[in-house]
Amino acid sequence: MMNRLDRALVWFRRDLRVEDQAALYAACKSAQAVFCLFVLDQEILDALPRNDRRVGFILDTLCALDAQIRRICPGGGLIVRYGRATELVPQVAAELAAQAVFTNHDDEPAALRRDAQVAQRLSTFACAWHSFKDHVIFERSELLTGAGKPYGVFTPYKNAWLRKVDAFYLRAYPVNRYQGALAPTPLAQGVPAPTEIGFEPDSVNPAVLGGSEGAKRLFVDFLDRIDAYAQARDYPAVKGPSYLSVHLRFGTISIRQLAREAWARMQAGVRGAEVWLSELIWRDFYHQVMHHHPHAMAAAWRPEYDAIQWEQGPHADALFAAWCEGRTGYPLIDSAMRQLNSSGYMHNRLRMVTASFLVKDLGLDWRRGERYFAEKLLDFDLAANNGGWQWAASSGCDAQPWFRIFNPVTQSEKFDAQGRFIKRYLPHLSALPDRLVHAPWLAKPLELQACGLTLGADYPWPIVRHDEARAQTLARYAVVKTRAIPD
């Protein structure tokens, strides 16, 4: 049977791989000649700091993707353009005389507006727009309550997810069967260096290997440890997490492959796989929240929580700066923030603890922290980041209760008992005994002297007292706690 299209263009976004890629599969199956495009979109890049690590990761990954395509199709490759996607995608499609553009869904509000503009411009020269689910297992309205409404509580959503999932939803798209449709093109001129698009050359983080190869190595390594995941994942000094979040964010590995492996091992009774699959389901949950409640990407999902009076003014700004820079006087908070600032990564438990500290110890608007994480996290994902921050602030879907406030000292004692993580990022506290590394201000003067440590000089005094801050938070939230909360 003849293919229905002569020429098609695949626009890569957060799906930077050749294997099991929905849009690429559909294009190769539907067209005789397929071309591949990635746009370094100025609408996104212009707002980023010039040393943004994500840019380095993306460029490394694009180089790997380009090489993969060239191995499949000599004379081909990835077409990479720098500019505005709303202009460049239609322009390249027209240049190639493509009859259709294939891409995968991106449900972020700004992305939906962008895609609508691109589709409209393509229609002016009869170029079709085809978009596919690829980033999650279940999206949009695929899972609804019995009343036909989106879920607002995770556990019922998870149960519905597990009831519906089967081999059909987890199957891989066999791109290799049709990859012969990938066509050579002189438009594929390689990937620009960071400096060519206005970024610093050291924006690449050598510790994070981009591309599908980097994702595969991490996945293989994690499968050797997955049995212990349920216990190990909470301890920041332990190699417990999968470390695949950045690869999920940019699609260098398929969510179907990860969920399929986790689901199979859960069926075999592996507890670690069951817990990890639950984390992947949280990711789907937050993406369906974003689809059904786009207002929550900028405001509280529970509108009554927008009435909270956050700390403001110069004092609030000073507190925020201390939090950002790891100068709060609480070692677990400070070491977590220093991990983020130095690497672009933060352990998941520490994301919850630092977020709770900003909101419920410092009394600062959760959106300030959300924006800071959005700037610093290599794996930043709008739906997950927003969901996590609103969980900590008690303003989101199935969030922690407003009166639940993490104690940064007890969290430290429980999850970093010997202070191994703390001492990695705050080496000047290394001489403190384990019982004091979580709260140096409790040390006696002679103990501090023996360690060569002067509080206020070598390490700050706590910027707030947790018990006092907790009382202030309870009073702050009390003004909204009796208001009606949506299901």
N, C-alpha and C positions, 0 to 999 in steps of 0.2 A: 504493500500500500504506500502510495506517495505521501510524503509529509505535506501538511496543509499550508505551511509557511515556507517561503524561500529563505528569509533572513530574520533573525531575532536577536535582541540585545538583552543580556542579563545584567541588572544593576545590583551589585553586591553592596550590602550595608553592614548589618550585624550578623553576618552569616559567612564569614571569611574562610571557606573551605570548599573543596571539590566533592568530597564524599558526603553522601546522604544529605544533599542540599535540595530542598523542594523546588525552588524556582529554576535552578539549573537543570534539574531532572525534567521538569515540564517543558522548558525551552528546547532541550536537546531532543526530547521525544517528539516535539511539534514542528521543528524547523530543520531545513537542510543545512543551513549555516548559522552558527551561534557565535556571538561575540560577547565579551565580558568587560564590564566597566565598574570602576570605583571612583567616586568623586570625593576629593578632599574638600569638604564643603566649608566655604568661608563663613557661612552663617553660623556654623558651630565653632570653627577654629579661631575666628577673630576674638572671641570672648575668653580664650584660654591663656594662661600665663605662658611665656615663651619657652619655659623649660618643662612643660607638661609631659609627664612620663607616658601618658596614654598615646600621645602622638608618636613617640618612639616605638611603642609596642605595635601600633597600627602599621607604621612604615615597615618594620621588620616582618610583620605578618603579610603585608602586601607583597613584599619581595618573595616570601615563601609561596604565596598563592600564584604569583606570576610564574615562578619556576615550575610549579606543578602543571599549570596550563600549558607551558611551553614543552614540557616533557610529553604531554598527551598530544599536542598539536604543534609540531615544529613550524616556525613562522608565525605562530599565534602569540598569545600572551594576554596579560591584563592591561586594558586601557585605563590609565590613571590620569585624571584631570583635576586641576586645582581651580576652584572658583565657586560659583553658586549652583547648587544642584538643580534648582528650578530652571536654570538657563541651560546648563551643560548637558543634562540627560536628553532633553528634546533635540539639542544641537547635535550630539553624537549619534542619536537614533536617525536623524535626518541624513547625516553624513554617510551613514552605513546603509541607507535606504531600508532600515528595519521596518518590518510590518507590525511588530509588537515588542513591547518592553515587558520583561518578566522580572519580578522581584518578590521579596518576602515581606509580610506584614511588619509594620512598626507602629504600635498603638500609642506612642507618646503623643500628646496633643500637638506639639509643634511639628512632629513628623507627619501626622495626619493632614495638617494644613499644607505642608510642603508637597505631599504626595498628590493631594487634590489639584494643586497648581500644575504639577508635572503632567498628570493625566489629562488635564484640560488642554495644555499646550500640545501634547501629543495628538489629541483629537483633531487639531487644526490641519494636520496632514495625514489623517486617517491611519495613525499608528495606534494600535490597541494597547491597553494597559491590563496586565494580569498579575495579581498578587496572591500569595499563598501563606498558609500557616507553616512556620518553621521554627520559631523561637521558643515555643512552649508545647506541652502535650495537649492540653485543653485550653482554648482561648475564648474570649468574648462571651458569647451566650451558650457555649456548648454544655456547660453545667449550670443548671438553674434549680431552685427549690421546687417543691411540689406545687407551689403557687405561681411558678413561672417567674420568680424574682431572683436577682443575683444574691449569692451568699454574702453575709456580713460577719459570719463566725467561721473560724478555720476548721474546727473538728467536723461539723456536718459537711463542709466542702470536701475535706480530705476523705471522708467516708464515701461521698458520692463519686469522687475521683477514683477511688480504689474499686468501687462497684463497676464503674464504666470501663476502666482500662483493660485492654487485652492485647494480644499480639498484633491486631490490626493497627491500633494507635501507636504502637511502639516499633513498627516495622521500618526498616531503612529504605530510602529511595535509591534504587539501583542505578545511579548516574552512570556507572561504568558501562552499562549495556548500550548506552546511546551517546557516549562522549565523543564518538567519531564525528558528531555534528559540529564540534568546536572547530572554528575556521581560522586560517591565518589572516592577519591584518597588519598593515604598516602603521596603524594608529597606536599599536602597543609599543611604547618607547621606554619602558622601564619605570621604576619608582623613584621619585625625587628624593634627594637628601633632605634632612630637617631644615638646613639653612636655606634651601631653595624655596621653602614655603614660610620662611620667617621664624623658624624655631631654632633653639640652641642645639649644637651638635651632640651635646651630652644628655639630650632628653631621653635617649635610649637607656633602659635599665638592664645592664648585662646579666643580672641575676634572674630575670624573667625571660624565658625563651618563648618567642612568639610563634605563630603559625600552628598548623595541625600537628606538626612533629612535637612541638613543645607540649601541646595538650595530650598527645598520646603517651608521652613519657610520664607525665604526672598521673594520668589515669592508670597506667600499668602499675606504677608505684603505689597508688592508693588502694588498688584492689588487693595488694599484699597486706594492707593494714586495715581493711574495711571491717573485719570482724571486731576490732577493738574500737571502732568509731564511736559507739554509743557512750563509752566511758572517756576516751581520750580527747574528744572534741572540745571539752570545756576547759582544758588546761593549756594556757598560752605558751608554756615552756616545753610542751610535748608536741611531737609531730603527729597531730591527730586529724586535722582537717584534710580535705582533698586538695585544696589550693587551686581548684579548677574554676573559681568564680570569674576570673578575668577571661578565661577561655569561653565560658558560657556567655559572658557579656558580649563578646565579639564574634561568637559563633565559630570559633576554630575547632570546636568539637560539637557533635550533634546531641541535643538534649534527649533525643530518642535513644541514642546509644547508651547514655548514662542511665536513663530511667529503665531501659530494658534490662541492663545488667543488675541494677538495684532490685527491680521487681522479681527477677528470676532468683536472686539470692535470698530475698525475703521469703519467697515461696518455699525455699529450702530451709527456712528457719534461722537465717543469719540475722541476729539482732542488730548488728551494726548497719547492715544494708537496709533494714526496716527504718531505722532512725534517719539514715541519709536520704532515703526516698522521701520521707516526710519533709525534709528540708527542700527537696526539689519541688514538692507539692506546694509548700509555702510560696515558692517563686511563682508558680502558676496562679496561686491565689491572689498575690499582690498585682499581677498583671491583669486579672479580670476585675479587680477593684479599680485599677486605673482606667480600664475601658468603660466601666459603668459609672464611675464617679470621677471624671476628669477634674472636677473642682478641687478634689482633695490633693491634687498635685501642687496647689498653692495655698490652700486653706485647710482648716481642720475638717476631717471627715465627719465628725460629730460637731455641727455648727456651734453648739452652745459653748464649746471649749475655746472658741475665738474670743469669748468675753474675758478670758483670764488676763489679768493685769501683770505683764512681765516687767522685770527690772529694766529701767532705761537710764539714759544719761551717761556721763563720763565714768561713773563708778561701774556701771554695767559693761561699758566698753573695756574697762581695765580688767574686769573679771573674764570677759570673753577672750581677750588677748592672752591672759595667763593660761586659760584652758587650751587655746590653740597651740601655744608654745611649750606646753608641758611644764608649767610653773605654778601648779595649784597647791603644792605641798602634800598632796596625796600620791604616794609613789606609784600605785597601780595606774591611776589616771595619767600621771605624767609619763610613765614609761610607754603606755599605750599610745599617747599622742605623739611621742617621739618615734615610735615605730611607724606610725602613719606618715609623719613628716619626712622621715628618712627613706622610706621604702615604697610608699603608696599602698601599703597593705595594713590592715588591722584585723586581729583575731576576732571572730564573731562574738564571743562572750564579751570581749572588751568593747566592742561597738555598743552593746547594750548598756554596759556599766558607764562608759564615758558619756553616752547620750543621757542616761538617767542623771548623772552628776551635773551636766550642763543645765538640764531643765529643772531638776528637783532639789539640787543643792545650791546652784547659783541663781536659780529663778529666771533664767534667760529663755527667750522664745526659741522653740525647737527649730524654727526655720533658719536661725542663724547657724546652728550646728549642721543642719541638713545641707545648707549651701557650702559650708566648709568641707564636709565630706565629699560633696559633689565635685569640688575643685581638686581634692587630694587623692581620692581613691582611684586606683588603677582599674578596679572592677566596678566603677560607679554605674549603677542602673537606676533610672529614675523611679520605677515602680517599687523596687526592693528597698532603695534608700529611703524613699518617702514612707513606705510601710514600716520600716524599722524605726524611724524617728517618731512617727505618730504612735507606734506601739509604746515606745519609751515615755512619750508625753501623755499617754492615756487618751489621746484624741482620735485614734484611728480605729479601723476595723479590728475587732477582737483584740483590743489592746490590753496591756496589763492594767489592773485596777488603779485608779487615781491615787489611792492611799498606799500603793506598793512603791517603796522607795529603796533602791539598793543602797546598802551601807558600803562605801568604798573600802573600808578597812576589813570588814568581815568577808567581803568578796575576795579581797587580796589574800587573806589568811586561808580561805577555803580553796581557791583555785591556783594559788602560787605560793604554797605554804613555805617553801624554802627560799622564796624570793629569787628564783633562778631567772625568771623573765624580767623582773624589776632590775636586777643587777646587770643584765645585758644592756639595758638602755640607760640606766643610772649607775654607772660603775663607781661613782664616788660614794654610793651607799653600800658597797660590797663588804666593808669591814663591820657593818652592823650585824649583830646576831639576828637569827631568823625571826625571833619574837618581836624585834624592833624595826625590822626593815619595812613593815607595813605601816608603821606609825612612828617615825623618828622623833616626833615631839614628845613622846612618852619616855624617851631615854633620859637618864639622869645626867647631870653635867659631867661627871667623871666618865660615864660610858661614852658620851660624845667626844670627850677629850681623848680617850683611849683610841677612838676611831679616827681621830684627826678631823672631826666634822664640826663645823660651826653653823647652826641653824640661822637662817637669815643672810648668810654669806655663801656657804657651800651648797645649801639646799634651803628652799623657802619654808617658812612657817605656813601652816594651812591657811588658805585665804578665806575659808569659812569654817565654822564649827558644824559638823554634820547634824548633831541633835537640834541645834538652833535652826539650821536651815530646813530640817525636816518639819519642824513646827510651823515655820513660815509657809512652807509649801502646802501643808494641810489646810492652813487658813486661806491660802490663795485659791486652792481648788474647791474649797467649801462653797464658794459663791456659785459654782455651776453644778455641783454634785447632785442636787435635787431636781434639776431640770430633766425633762423627758429626753431619753436617749433612744435614737432609732434602732430598730432591730438589725 
